[in-house]
Amino acid sequence: MTGFMRIGAVIAAAGAPGGFRSYDELEHTDGSSMIRRMIYSFRRAGVEDIAVVTGYKAEETEKTLAKLGAVFLRTENYETEQMLDFAARGFRYLAGNCSRIFFCPADVPLFTERTLKKMMEQDAPAVIPVYEGRRGHPVLLDARLTEWIASYRGERGLKGAIDASGEETVFVEVSDGGVVIRARKEDCFEEVAEKECPPPVYPRVKVQLVKNEPFFGPGMMVILKQIEILGSVREACEKAGMSYSKGWSLIRTAERELGCTVVERSPGGKTGGTARVSEKGRCLMEKYERLEREVAEAAEEKYREIFGSG
């Protein structure tokens, strides 16, 4: 599951109330729905792994978004950390599994799938969208560059880190004003969003495998991905915003329906032991991911055939 060309995304939604990086800004715009919109946009563009960095109101955010297949990286130091710290947290988590990583603050949620795909066509260490001469978000970075950025201690945050890296940066002109529109409570943001960047209508299909009962779907996929990275069922459940008992229930149901071991584990007392996905489990993940992708593509095609492309 560590395909070389996998693309990930980090959404920074950890900021303290007050200040430019405030998640509080999103309170007045239904912040969870804005983050949900971002996750859907990334998914539709083919982004496989999405990490949401949470802090302020973390539990509320994670509970609301738990079923969307994202991973949650919670920081307790959100009142003192800067945006670059949030980015670095996500980069470190995804870099071993992704060759390129998007980064976007949660208060820039209106970018489109088309913009993401246009950026992904560029072959450069850093790709930044530009709308009417203004640099915007998200930015797309080579995983190798994110390692350098994560250790950057200079000025001007992420922008300064990218500029100071000396790596080639491609600026992509886009017609998508969503890359520069920030959620500010004084701007009647929801009205602006609906007028300037209305969300698209598209089909969304949830794929589940069923035998005697449903046993494999998006929730199970997230758990197994995190077990692969973390080697722990307990930590995997925490990152997925899921209870430990719920995670084990999903695993046991899958193993019972399949008649084979999906997660190999060794006891470890208070720490919960170690775990890894079995060979059959990894094979199932690869096939499920392919099925999910091809079903989504078929649904898009059928949607355009029935509803038209307008």
N, C-alpha and C positions, 0 to 999 in steps of 0.2 A: 503493500500500500504506500510505498514511498516513491511513486512514479516521478521521474526527474522533471517532467514538465508541469507538475501540479502547481496551481496558483492559489494562494491564500489571501485572506483579508483581515485586517485589524480595525475594529471600530472602537474608538476611545469614548466611553460614556461614564467616566469615573469622576469628573470634576466636582469640586465642592460648591455649595450654594454661594452665589456672588462671584464676580470675576469673569474674565473673558472665556474661560474654558468650562463654564458652568453647565452641569447637567440640569440645574435649576431653570436655565433658559428653556429647556424642552418641556418643563412642567406645564407651561401655558399652551403647548401645542400638542398635547398627548405624546409625550416623549417616546413611549414604548411603540406607538404606531409608526413614528418616524424611523426608529431603529429597525422595526419590522420591515418597513419599506426598503431600507438599505440592504437588509439581508436578502430580501427577495430579488432586488436588482443584481446583487452579486451572484446569487444562485443562477438567475436566468442568463447571465453572461458566462457561466461555466466555471465559476470560482468554487472550488471544492471544500476548502477548510476556512471557516470564519470564526475568529476569536473576538469576543466583546469584552473589553476591559471595564470592569465595574468598580464602584467604590461608594460614592454617595447614593443612598437608596438602592444599594446593591441587591438586597434580598427581594425587594419589590420588582426590580427590573428583571432579575433572573427568573423569578416565578412566572412573570407575564410572558417571557420569551422562551421558556424552557423547551417547548415542543418544536422549535424552528430548526433544530439541528446545529446550532452554534455552540461554541465552547465559551465558558465564562472564566475570566481571569480576574479574581477579586483582589484589590489592593486596599489595605487598611490605612494607607498614608495619603489618601486622595486630597487631603487639605493642604499638604505641603509639596506633593509631587507636581511636576510640570507636564505639559503635553508630550514632550519628548520622552519622559519617563514612562508614560502610558504606552507610547509607541514601542519603546524598547522592550517592555514587558511582553507585548504581543509578538514582536519580531523574534525574540529568543524562543518563544514557545513554538512558533511555526517554522522557523528557519530549517530545522532538520528534516522537515517533511515537504517543503515547498521550494520551488526554484525561484519564484517571484511572489512578491507580497504587496497587496494594496494597503494603504493606510488612509483612514478618514476620521476626523472628529465627528461625534454624533450630531453636532449642530449644523452639519452640511449634508442633509439627507436627500436632496432632490435630484442628484445626478441620475443619468439614465443608463440603461443596459447598453444602448448604442455607443455612448461615450466610453464605457468600460471596454467594449470590444475593439473600438478604434485604438485605444491605448494599448491593448494587448497585442495589436498588430505590429507595434514598434519594437525593434530589437535594440534596446539601450539599457544601461544600468539604472537610469532614472527617467521616468516618463511623467510629465506634468501637464494637465489640461489647462488651456488658456481660453478665456471667453472675453472677447472685446478688449484684449490687451491685459487682462487681469489673470494672474495665476490662481488656480483653484484646487479643489479636492474632488476625488481622492488622488493620491500620487501612487505610482506603481514603481516598486524598487526590486532590483535583483537581490536575492537572499544574501549573497556575498556582501553587498553594500549595506544591508541592514545590520550585519554584524559590526561593521565599522561605526555606523550611526548609533547603535546601542551603547557604544563606549564614548561617544562624543561628549565633551564637557565645555564646549565653546559657547559663543553667544548666538542669539537669534533662533534657538531651538532647532526644529527639524529643517527649516529652510536653510539655516546657517550650516547645519551638518551636511546637507546635500551639496550646497555650494562649496564647502570646504573640502569635500571628498576628492575633488579633482576628477571625478568620473564624468563621462559624457552624459549630458542631460538633454532629452528631446522634449520640446514644448509642442504640444499638439493643439492646434486650433480646433475648437468645437463650437457648435451652434447651441449648445446646452447651457443655458443660464443657471441651471441647478448646481453647477460646480462652484459658483461663487455666492450663492444665496445662503446666508446664515440664519439660523433660527434665533430671533431676538424678540423677547416678549413685547417690546414697545412697538414692533413693526406690524402687528396683526398678521403674524406669520402664516397662519392657516389660510387666510384669505389670499395672501401673496402666493402661497404654494399652489392653491387651487387654480389661480388665475394664470400664473407664469409657468408652472410645471405640474399640470394635473397628472395624477398617477395613471398609467396605462391600464387597459383592460386586457387580461390574458388568462388562459386556462391554467389551473394549478392542480396537479394530480398527485395524490398521496399513494405511494406504492407499498403494499404489504404482501408478505408471503403468508399463505394460510394452508394448514393441513386440517387437523381437527379443530384448530382455533388459530387466530393470527399469532405468528411467532417471530416475525422479522420485519422491521420497518425502520423509519428514520431514527427513532429513539435508540434502538438496538445498534444501529450503525454508528451513532455518535459514541455510545459506550465502548464499542469495540475499538474504534479509532483511538480513543483516549487510553484504553488499556495497552494498546500497541506502543504508545508514546511514554506512558507513565509507569507501566508495570504494576499497577495497583487498581483493583476494582473500586476501592473506597475513594481514591483520588479521582478516578475517572468519573464517578458519580457526582462528586463535588463540582468538577469542571463542567459537567453537563447540566447542572442545576437540578439534579435528581437525587432522591433519597437513596441511601445505601440498600435498603430493603427492596425498593422498587427496581434498582439495577439488577440485584440478584434474581428477582422474580422474572425479569426479562430473559436473563441468561438461562435460567433453569427451564423456562418454557421453551426456548429455542432448542435446547439440548434434548428435552423430552420429545418434542415433535420431530426432530431430525434423527434421533437415535444415535447421536455421537457427541463427543466433547467439543465444545466451541471455545471454551476458555479453560486453559490448563492452569491450575493453581497449586501453591504450596502453603501450608499453614504458617502463621506468623504471630499468633497471640494478639496483643493489643494493636499492633500495626496492621493487622488484617492480612499479612503474608504478601507474597508476590504472585503475579498473574501474567499470563501472556496468551495471545490468541493462537489457537491451534492451527495447523496447516489447513485443515478442512474449514476452519473459521475464516481464515484469510481468503481462501478460494471463494467462499460464500460472499464475503464482502466485495470482492472484485466483480463477481457476477451480478450482485445486487446493484452495485454502483452503475454498472453498464446498463442494466435493465431500467433503472430509474432515469438515467440520462436519455436513453432511446425512447422511453415512454413519453418523457417531457417533450422531446423533439417531435414525436408523432402527434401529440396533443396540440402543439403549436401549429403544425401543418394543417391538421383537421380544423382547428379554430379559424385559420385564415381562409380555408376553403368554404366554411359555412358562414362566417361572419364578415368575410372580406378583410382587406388589409388596411382599410381607412380608420 
